[in-house]
Amino acid sequence: MAGEIHDDRVFLSATPEQIHHDHLELWLALPQPEMPPLAFVNQFGEHPLATADACDDAEVVTSGDPAACRAWWKKQTERRKQLVRPFIAQYGLMSGGVVHFGKKGTVGPIRYELMDGGYRFEALIPASAFPRSAEAPLRNLKVLVSLVDNDENKNKLETFLSSVTGQRFGDPSTFQAVKLAQPLRFGAWPELFERVLKANERGSYQPGPDVRTFEVWLNPARGYQYSPEAPSPEVVSVDLSKMEPQASLNDIEVLTVPAQVEPTGSLGHWLVSRRDKALLDTRYSGTRTVLNTRRPPGLHLLLVTEGTQSLLGTGTCGACPMVSFEVVPMDERGKFAQSMSLEGAASQGDKVEWDASLDLSRIDAFIAPAEGKSRQLDARYTWNAKTGRYDEKRFEPPGTP
C-alpha cells in the first residue's frame, strides 16, 4: 500500500497502543468456503439440525440423549464462529511497522515521510500475513481503509474516516470489492495446488510463497451415527508435500499425491504425471498402492484398493474385507487413458490377499481363511496382448459341489 494524506497537523502513531494518533488501518477479507450445514451424516444421508430444537425430533435424531445433542449443537455453533475468523484481518499501519491486530509483533515494514501539508507512506503486507483464502489463484479481495486523524496530540479519538460509508466493524459485506488485474499464485507447485484446491469443495489455505497444505470443511459420514457425535464441520488437513514417486517413463515422473478428502474425512490420492514441474495430467486413484509395467507406447499402472465392502462398514457384511484392481494406461505424453476395472475378491469375513507378477501379466486375488489354513485363489487376471485386456478366471472354494 502507498498513499499521501493531506493533514494540517500530524502526530504519528509509533506503537500499536497509540491507536488514537495519526495512522491508517486496513481491513482485508479473502474469499471463504461455504460453511456446511450444521448436521450429522450416517449411511442414510445428511441430517440437518438447524436449531437446537431439532434434537427433540425423533425422526432426525433416532437415538441418544436429546440433552447431549443440544450440548453438541451449542458447542458446534460457537466453534463455527471461530472457524470463519481467519478469513478476515485488521492491520494497523503504525509508523513503527505494520501490525496485525490480535497478534504479537509486526508483520511487515512501513515508511512514513512528512511532507508539506501532511505525510506520505509505503507499507508492505506479505502474503504470509494475509487472511486465509478459498480461492487460488487469488483474484478477489474485500478491502476497507480507515484513517485516524489526531490534531491535538491527545490520547483520545478525534477523527475517524473510512473509504466506505456505512461500514460495519469487521463486516466484509460492507467493504469495497477489489478484483486483481494480475492474480496472485501461491505454492511450491502452483499449478497442482490450484487444481487440487478446486477439486475439494469447501477447501481453503493460508497464502504464502511455498504453501503446500490446505484444509477442507465437511460433515464426515459415520456408519450407525444416529445422533450427532462427529464435529460439524470436521477440519481435514491435506499436505501435498507427502507425494510419493511411483513410476517413470523417460523424463516423465508419475506420483501419488494425497489430494482429495473423502466423504468419511479420510484422504484419497491422485495419480499425477509431470515433466519437472510441468503438470501433464491428473487422475483420482483413491489408493496409494500402485504397481507399474512398460507396455508400449507407455505404461500400465495397477491401482490396488483394499478395504471393506461398504464405505461406512454398514449393512450385511459391510465391514467384510475386499480387494479390487484398476489398470490405468498412460501414454508417452504422460496422459492417462480410460481404465480397466477388475473386480478382485470379497470375503464373508476372512482376510483377502493379492499378488501380481512383476510385469503385471498375472494378477491374483485370494481368500485367506483362519491361520493355519492355505489361502484359496478366488480370481486370476491374465494379460491378453491380442485383445489388450485382462482375461478373468474365477475359482470355487475347495469342496464346492
GIKAPE-V977545 format. One record per residue. N is the residue number from 0. RES is the residue in three letters. SS is DSSP state (helix for helix, strand for strand, loop for the rest). PSI is psi in radians with two decimals (999 if undefined). OMEGA is omega in radians with two decimals (* if undefined). Layout:
((N,RES,SS,PSI,OMEGA) (N,RES,SS,PSI,OMEGA))
This chain:
((0,MET,loop,2.55,3.08) (1,ALA,strand,2.62,3.12) (2,GLY,strand,3.09,3.08) (3,GLU,strand,2.44,3.12) (4,ILE,strand,2.16,3.10) (5,HIS,strand,2.06,-3.02) (6,ASP,loop,2.33,-3.10) (7,ASP,loop,-0.49,3.11) (8,ARG,loop,2.27,-3.02) (9,VAL,loop,2.17,3.02) (10,PHE,loop,1.62,-3.00) (11,LEU,strand,2.56,3.08) (12,SER,loop,2.21,-3.09) (13,ALA,loop,-0.46,-3.09) (14,THR,loop,2.80,3.11) (15,PRO,loop,-0.42,-3.14) (16,GLU,loop,-0.39,-3.12) (17,GLN,loop,1.04,-3.02) (18,ILE,loop,-0.15,3.13) (19,HIS,loop,-0.03,3.06) (20,HIS,loop,2.98,-3.10) (21,ASP,strand,2.14,3.02) (22,HIS,strand,2.96,3.06) (23,LEU,strand,2.70,3.04) (24,GLU,strand,2.57,-3.12) (25,LEU,strand,2.26,2.93) (26,TRP,strand,2.34,3.11) (27,LEU,strand,2.18,3.11) (28,ALA,strand,2.30,3.12) (29,LEU,strand,2.79,-3.10) (30,PRO,loop,2.38,3.11) (31,GLN,loop,2.67,3.13) (32,PRO,loop,2.75,3.06) (33,GLU,loop,2.33,3.11) (34,MET,loop,2.27,3.07) (35,PRO,loop,2.71,3.07) (36,PRO,loop,2.64,3.06) (37,LEU,loop,1.92,-2.96) (38,ALA,strand,2.93,2.94) (39,PHE,strand,2.72,-3.02) (40,VAL,strand,2.30,3.01) (41,ASN,strand,-2.88,-3.08) (42,GLN,loop,-0.23,3.14) (43,PHE,loop,0.01,3.08) (44,GLY,strand,-2.88,-3.09) (45,GLU,strand,2.41,-3.10) (46,HIS,strand,1.68,-3.09) (47,PRO,strand,2.56,3.05) (48,LEU,loop,1.39,-3.05) (49,ALA,loop,-0.57,3.10) (50,THR,loop,2.87,3.11) (51,ALA,helix,-0.46,-3.14) (52,ASP,helix,-0.38,3.11) (53,ALA,helix,-0.32,3.11) (54,CYS,helix,-0.35,-3.14) (55,ASP,helix,-0.03,-3.13) (56,ASP,loop,1.88,-3.07) (57,ALA,loop,-0.29,3.09) (58,GLU,loop,-0.32,3.11) (59,VAL,loop,-0.96,3.10) (60,VAL,loop,1.71,-2.95) (61,THR,loop,-0.07,3.07) (62,SER,loop,2.98,3.09) (63,GLY,loop,3.11,-3.08) (64,ASP,loop,2.11,3.11) (65,PRO,helix,-0.58,3.12) (66,ALA,helix,-0.70,3.09) (67,ALA,helix,-0.65,3.09) (68,CYS,helix,-0.75,3.13) (69,ARG,helix,-0.69,3.10) (70,ALA,helix,-0.72,3.07) (71,TRP,helix,-0.79,-3.12) (72,TRP,helix,-0.78,-3.14) (73,LYS,helix,-0.77,-3.13) (74,LYS,helix,-0.77,-3.12) (75,GLN,helix,-0.61,3.12) (76,THR,helix,-0.78,3.10) (77,GLU,helix,-0.68,-3.12) (78,ARG,helix,-0.64,3.14) (79,ARG,helix,-0.61,3.09) (80,LYS,helix,-0.65,3.12) (81,GLN,helix,-0.61,-3.07) (82,LEU,helix,-0.52,-3.08) (83,VAL,helix,-0.23,-3.07) (84,ARG,helix,-0.64,-3.13) (85,PRO,loop,-0.06,-3.13) (86,PHE,loop,0.09,3.11) (87,ILE,strand,2.50,-3.12) (88,ALA,strand,2.56,3.07) (89,GLN,strand,2.22,-3.11) (90,TYR,strand,2.51,3.00) (91,GLY,strand,2.14,3.14) (92,LEU,strand,1.30,-3.13) (93,MET,strand,2.73,-3.12) (94,SER,loop,-0.26,3.09) (95,GLY,loop,-0.05,-3.13) (96,GLY,strand,2.92,3.10) (97,VAL,strand,2.21,3.11) (98,VAL,strand,2.56,3.02) (99,HIS,strand,1.86,-3.07) (100,PHE,loop,2.33,-3.10) (101,GLY,loop,-0.13,3.10) (102,LYS,loop,2.73,-3.09) (103,LYS,loop,2.62,3.04) (104,GLY,loop,-3.12,3.11) (105,THR,strand,2.68,-3.14) (106,VAL,strand,-0.20,-3.12) (107,GLY,strand,2.86,-3.12) (108,PRO,loop,2.77,3.08) (109,ILE,strand,2.60,3.08) (110,ARG,strand,2.06,3.04) (111,TYR,strand,2.53,3.13) (112,GLU,strand,2.14,3.10) (113,LEU,strand,2.55,3.08) (114,MET,strand,2.94,3.10) (115,ASP,loop,2.13,3.10) (116,GLY,loop,0.34,3.09) (117,GLY,strand,-2.46,-3.13) (118,TYR,strand,2.79,3.06) (119,ARG,strand,2.79,-3.09) (120,PHE,strand,2.72,2.97) (121,GLU,strand,2.28,-3.10) (122,ALA,strand,2.58,3.11) (123,LEU,loop,2.17,3.01) (124,ILE,loop,1.92,-3.11) (125,PRO,loop,2.71,-3.12) (126,ALA,helix,-0.55,-3.13) (127,SER,helix,-0.27,3.10) (128,ALA,helix,0.08,3.09) (129,PHE,loop,2.86,2.92) (130,PRO,loop,3.01,3.03) (131,ARG,strand,2.79,-3.14) (132,SER,strand,2.57,3.03) (133,ALA,loop,0.03,-3.05) (134,GLU,loop,2.28,3.05) (135,ALA,loop,2.15,-0.03) (136,PRO,loop,2.75,-3.07) (137,LEU,strand,2.08,-3.14) (138,ARG,strand,-0.55,-2.94) (139,ASN,strand,2.21,3.11) (140,LEU,strand,2.81,2.92) (141,LYS,strand,2.26,-2.94) (142,VAL,strand,2.50,3.01) (143,LEU,strand,2.19,3.10) (144,VAL,strand,2.28,3.13) (145,SER,strand,2.63,-3.12) (146,LEU,strand,2.22,3.02) (147,VAL,strand,2.15,-3.10) (148,ASP,strand,2.21,-3.13) (149,ASN,loop,1.97,-3.13) (150,ASP,loop,-0.20,-3.04) (151,GLU,loop,-0.04,-3.12) (152,ASN,loop,0.68,3.10) (153,LYS,loop,2.69,-3.09) (154,ASN,loop,1.03,3.05) (155,LYS,loop,2.65,-3.10) (156,LEU,loop,2.18,3.12) (157,GLU,loop,-1.00,-3.11) (158,THR,strand,2.32,3.14) (159,PHE,strand,2.02,-3.11) (160,LEU,strand,2.64,-3.09) (161,SER,strand,2.65,3.12) (162,SER,loop,-0.12,-3.12) (163,VAL,loop,2.33,3.02) (164,THR,loop,2.46,3.13) (165,GLY,loop,0.31,3.13) (166,GLN,loop,2.53,3.09) (167,ARG,loop,2.44,-3.02) (168,PHE,loop,2.10,3.06) (169,GLY,loop,0.27,-3.10) (170,ASP,loop,1.78,-3.08) (171,PRO,helix,-0.39,-3.14) (172,SER,helix,-0.29,3.12) (173,THR,helix,0.09,3.13) (174,PHE,loop,2.98,3.06) (175,GLN,strand,2.35,3.08) (176,ALA,strand,2.32,-3.13) (177,VAL,strand,2.31,3.07) (178,LYS,strand,2.14,-3.09) (179,LEU,strand,2.33,3.08) (180,ALA,strand,-0.59,3.09) (181,GLN,strand,1.80,-3.11) (182,PRO,strand,2.61,3.12) (183,LEU,strand,2.26,3.12) (184,ARG,loop,2.44,-3.10) (185,PHE,loop,2.87,3.02) (186,GLY,loop,2.64,3.07) (187,ALA,loop,-0.47,3.09) (188,TRP,loop,1.40,-2.97) (189,PRO,helix,-0.71,-3.07) (190,GLU,helix,-0.78,3.11) (191,LEU,helix,-0.75,-3.11) (192,PHE,helix,-0.79,-3.11) (193,GLU,helix,-0.68,-3.13) (194,ARG,helix,-0.73,-3.12) (195,VAL,helix,-0.77,-3.13) (196,LEU,helix,-0.72,3.14) (197,LYS,helix,-0.56,-3.10) (198,ALA,helix,-0.25,-3.11) (199,ASN,loop,1.84,3.10) (200,GLU,loop,2.38,3.12) (201,ARG,loop,0.65,3.06) (202,GLY,strand,2.68,3.09) (203,SER,strand,2.89,-3.08) (204,TYR,strand,2.85,3.02) (205,GLN,strand,1.97,-3.11) (206,PRO,loop,2.62,3.12) (207,GLY,loop,2.76,-3.05) (208,PRO,loop,-0.56,-3.07) (209,ASP,loop,0.54,-3.08) (210,VAL,loop,2.36,3.13) (211,ARG,loop,-0.16,-3.05) (212,THR,strand,2.68,3.00) (213,PHE,strand,2.93,-3.13) (214,GLU,strand,2.61,3.14) (215,VAL,strand,2.34,3.02) (216,TRP,strand,2.31,3.00) (217,LEU,strand,2.73,2.98) (218,ASN,loop,1.87,-3.01) (219,PRO,loop,2.42,3.10) (220,ALA,strand,2.32,3.12) (221,ARG,loop,2.26,3.09) (222,GLY,loop,2.39,3.09) (223,TYR,loop,0.45,3.06) (224,GLN,loop,1.65,-3.05) (225,TYR,loop,-0.09,2.95) (226,SER,loop,2.69,-3.00) (227,PRO,loop,2.27,3.09) (228,GLU,loop,-0.82,-3.10) (229,ALA,loop,2.66,3.10) (230,PRO,loop,2.65,3.07) (231,SER,loop,1.74,0.01) (232,PRO,loop,2.83,2.91) (233,GLU,strand,2.52,3.11) (234,VAL,strand,2.00,-3.09) (235,VAL,strand,2.21,-3.14) (236,SER,strand,2.41,3.13) (237,VAL,strand,2.24,-3.09) (238,ASP,strand,1.85,-3.10) (239,LEU,helix,-0.27,-3.14) (240,SER,helix,-0.22,-3.12) (241,LYS,helix,0.56,3.09) (242,MET,loop,2.65,-3.11) (243,GLU,strand,2.29,3.05) (244,PRO,strand,2.41,-3.10) (245,GLN,strand,-0.58,-3.08) (246,ALA,strand,2.92,3.06) (247,SER,strand,2.64,3.08) (248,LEU,strand,1.82,-3.02) (249,ASN,loop,-2.07,-3.13) (250,ASP,loop,0.24,3.13) (251,ILE,strand,2.32,3.11) (252,GLU,strand,2.42,3.09) (253,VAL,strand,2.26,-3.10) (254,LEU,strand,2.75,2.80) (255,THR,strand,2.40,-3.06) (256,VAL,strand,2.23,2.99) (257,PRO,strand,1.98,-2.90) (258,ALA,strand,-0.24,-2.99) (259,GLN,strand,2.28,3.13) (260,VAL,strand,2.20,-3.12) (261,GLU,loop,2.88,-3.14) (262,PRO,loop,-0.44,3.13) (263,THR,loop,-0.17,-3.06) (264,GLY,loop,-0.07,3.06) (265,SER,loop,2.98,-3.08) (266,LEU,strand,2.27,2.99) (267,GLY,strand,2.68,-3.07) (268,HIS,strand,2.79,2.99) (269,TRP,strand,2.61,2.81) (270,LEU,strand,2.32,-3.13) (271,VAL,strand,2.27,3.03) (272,SER,strand,2.47,-3.11) (273,ARG,strand,2.76,2.96) (274,ARG,strand,1.88,-2.92) (275,ASP,loop,-2.10,3.09) (276,LYS,loop,0.14,3.09) (277,ALA,strand,2.06,-3.12) (278,LEU,strand,2.16,-3.12) (279,LEU,strand,-0.82,-3.11) (280,ASP,strand,2.75,3.05) (281,THR,strand,2.69,3.13) (282,ARG,strand,2.38,3.08) (283,TYR,strand,2.29,3.08) (284,SER,strand,-0.44,-3.05) (285,GLY,strand,-1.11,-3.09) (286,THR,loop,2.80,2.99) (287,ARG,loop,0.10,3.08) (288,THR,loop,1.85,-3.02) (289,VAL,strand,2.26,2.99) (290,LEU,strand,2.81,-3.11) (291,ASN,strand,2.75,3.04) (292,THR,strand,2.66,3.09) (293,ARG,strand,2.19,2.99) (294,ARG,strand,1.73,-3.04) (295,PRO,loop,2.45,0.21) (296,PRO,loop,0.13,-3.06) (297,GLY,strand,-2.33,-3.12) (298,LEU,strand,2.71,2.85) (299,HIS,strand,2.28,-3.12) (300,LEU,strand,2.15,3.13) (301,LEU,strand,2.05,3.09) (302,LEU,strand,2.22,-3.10) (303,VAL,strand,2.10,3.14) (304,THR,strand,2.09,3.08) (305,GLU,strand,2.34,-3.12) (306,GLY,strand,-2.56,3.12) (307,THR,strand,2.81,-3.05) (308,GLN,loop,-0.40,3.04) (309,SER,loop,2.40,-3.12) (310,LEU,loop,-0.68,-3.10) (311,LEU,loop,0.06,3.13) (312,GLY,loop,0.44,-3.08) (313,THR,loop,2.88,3.11) (314,GLY,loop,3.14,-3.14) (315,THR,loop,2.02,-3.14) (316,CYS,loop,0.43,3.13) (317,GLY,loop,-0.45,3.12) (318,ALA,loop,0.11,-3.14) (319,CYS,loop,2.55,-3.07) (320,PRO,strand,2.68,3.05) (321,MET,strand,2.78,3.00) (322,VAL,strand,2.41,3.10) (323,SER,strand,2.85,-3.05) (324,PHE,strand,2.66,3.03) (325,GLU,strand,2.31,3.14) (326,VAL,strand,2.09,-3.08) (327,VAL,strand,2.00,3.05) (328,PRO,strand,2.52,3.00) (329,MET,strand,2.27,-3.09) (330,ASP,loop,-3.09,-3.06) (331,GLU,loop,-0.19,3.09) (332,ARG,loop,-0.05,-3.11) (333,GLY,loop,0.25,-3.14) (334,LYS,loop,2.35,3.12) (335,PHE,strand,2.42,-3.14) (336,ALA,loop,3.12,3.13) (337,GLN,loop,2.38,-3.04) (338,SER,loop,2.89,3.03) (339,MET,strand,2.14,-3.14) (340,SER,strand,2.32,3.11) (341,LEU,strand,2.25,-2.97) (342,GLU,strand,-0.67,-3.10) (343,GLY,strand,-2.39,-3.07) (344,ALA,strand,2.62,3.05) (345,ALA,strand,2.44,-3.08) (346,SER,loop,3.08,3.04) (347,GLN,loop,0.38,3.13) (348,GLY,loop,-0.40,3.09) (349,ASP,loop,2.86,3.07) (350,LYS,strand,2.69,2.98) (351,VAL,strand,2.54,3.13) (352,GLU,strand,2.91,3.14) (353,TRP,strand,2.86,3.12) (354,ASP,strand,2.73,3.11) (355,ALA,strand,2.52,3.06) (356,SER,loop,2.79,-3.07) (357,LEU,loop,-0.63,-3.13) (358,ASP,loop,0.14,3.12) (359,LEU,loop,0.42,3.07) (360,SER,loop,-0.33,3.13) (361,ARG,strand,2.32,3.09) (362,ILE,strand,2.19,-3.09) (363,ASP,strand,2.54,3.01) (364,ALA,strand,2.37,-3.04) (365,PHE,strand,2.65,2.88) (366,ILE,strand,2.20,-3.08) (367,ALA,strand,1.74,-3.13) (368,PRO,loop,-2.91,-3.09) (369,ALA,loop,2.74,-3.11) (370,GLU,loop,2.42,-3.14) (371,GLY,loop,-0.22,3.11) (372,LYS,loop,2.57,-3.13) (373,SER,loop,2.49,3.07) (374,ARG,loop,2.65,-3.04) (375,GLN,strand,2.24,3.09) (376,LEU,strand,2.14,-3.09) (377,ASP,strand,-0.64,-3.12) (378,ALA,strand,2.46,3.06) (379,ARG,strand,2.35,3.12) (380,TYR,strand,2.15,-3.07) (381,THR,strand,2.28,-3.10) (382,TRP,strand,2.28,3.12) (383,ASN,strand,1.81,-3.06) (384,ALA,loop,-0.46,-3.12) (385,LYS,loop,-0.73,-3.10) (386,THR,loop,-0.28,-3.07) (387,GLY,loop,0.47,-3.13) (388,ARG,strand,3.00,3.03) (389,TYR,strand,2.35,3.01) (390,ASP,strand,2.35,-3.11) (391,GLU,strand,2.44,2.99) (392,LYS,strand,2.19,3.11) (393,ARG,strand,2.63,-3.10) (394,PHE,loop,2.40,3.08) (395,GLU,loop,2.56,3.07) (396,PRO,loop,2.61,3.11) (397,PRO,loop,2.41,3.12) (398,GLY,loop,-0.01,3.11) (399,THR,loop,2.22,-3.10) (400,PRO,loop,999,*))
